[in-house]
């Protein structure tokens, strides 16, 4: 016997629903309706609380928009100029037609990272504080958005047209890898005598021919900004993607621009590679991305009394390695760099720790909380090494480990700091390279292990000290002046342009 569908009249009969089932369904319906009513009531309460918590700035904006509307002067009554409530409502809803956005007013919300709605509220509140009638202007979120986009485009076009005023530009390239995206963002910047401009940061796919794709992206940006003819030198990190003889981005950039350019390798990157080699020679390489030695120190940071530290000059090892004359020279150099100003907080922290390690009485240190300790952050090794050396009395470390930390800190304070912070001047790079190599060689008398590791790593990048880069030393202010140097300095721009047009193969001969 098959399944029989009951008649419509029997669907709600007692034979279809068991006893008590119908009541359960009705109770469930009432429960659902009650829950819905409770949610609606809770939503109304949340909305009322939100209205009650409105900021004073929002109320000022509403007051400005309501009081400055047309006809607001006659809302108090009177026969002349009186309007009905409907007319008054229509007049309040009318918007002005005048635009208020200027380039400065569009840049301010961008610097403050304000949304379009927040920018509109800020403008209205400022206008009300200055007793300006905002009803004459068209101020709303969409108008602010269109105005900001238009002014950004005008600002970019204006910078493109004015950038060509400098006839000599240096092209800088620096990449940031995003492993999750399988891409690298290549920041492309040009600098000149009075110019420093970011051209863009295109995404370049990782993998084979990355250098070629990077060179094509860089040249494309220079073509868009119409300054390819003004490029006279290349500055980049000393990675294989940039410096490869066949597949490097620098080689492809020269080929696409159809000219030879002087290479200005980043001395910061070279100094960090030397620093890493010295650390590995003393403390051993790390098998993980994070250095466990520093990670344990960071976990113990909360238990350290930062007021109880010992400078490096309290150690006999440091006193023998750093003479009083060298100490005064290093202290003067660090103070000068602090006065000039540093673009990053870790640069400033390294200088402050150097002064503390050298027991500078004119400087009062305030230790900063431990930060990233990834192995790719080379300067973190110097910062952590200084902190652990200064706080060595509170750490349960072996005497051999403390001795290695002091040796590492001696290298950082006496050699690395001065070379790294002098790396921004390409004209003085040949002189600082030779001085740095001489200092590393002299270290062989005090610490042979440090000297060999540093010299071997530095000589691997010494081929950048080419004939073209040495030619820039005629503009080095650190060299004694001579009639030839003075005459060449007067022709600095033409001199760099001349060097940029030289054939590298002929110079090598």
Secondary structure, DSSP 8 states (H G I E B T S, - for coil): -------GGGTTSTTTS-TTHHHHHHHHHHHHHHHHHHHHHHHHHHHHHHHHT--HHHHHHHHHHHHTSTTGGGTT--STT---HHHHHHHHH----B----HHHHHHHHHHT--HHHHHHHHHHHHHHTT--GGGB--SHHHHHHHHHHHHHHHHHHHHHHHTT-S-EEEEEEEEEEGGGTEEEEEEEEE-SS-EEEEEEEEEE-STTHHHHHHHHHHHHHHHTT-GGGEEEEEE---HHHH-TTT-HHHHHHHHHTS--EEEE-HHHHHHHHHHHHHHHHH---SSSB-HHHHHHHHTGGG--TT----GGGSHHHHHHS-HHHHHHHHHHHHHHHHH--SSHHHHHHHHHHHHHTT-TT-----------BTT-HHHHHHHHHHHHHTGGGS---HHHHHHHHHHHHHIIIIIHHHHHTTT-SSSHHHHHHHHHHHHHHGGGT-HHHHHHHHHHHHTTGGGS-HHHHHGGGG-TTS---HHHHHHHHTHHHHHHHHHTS-HHHHH-
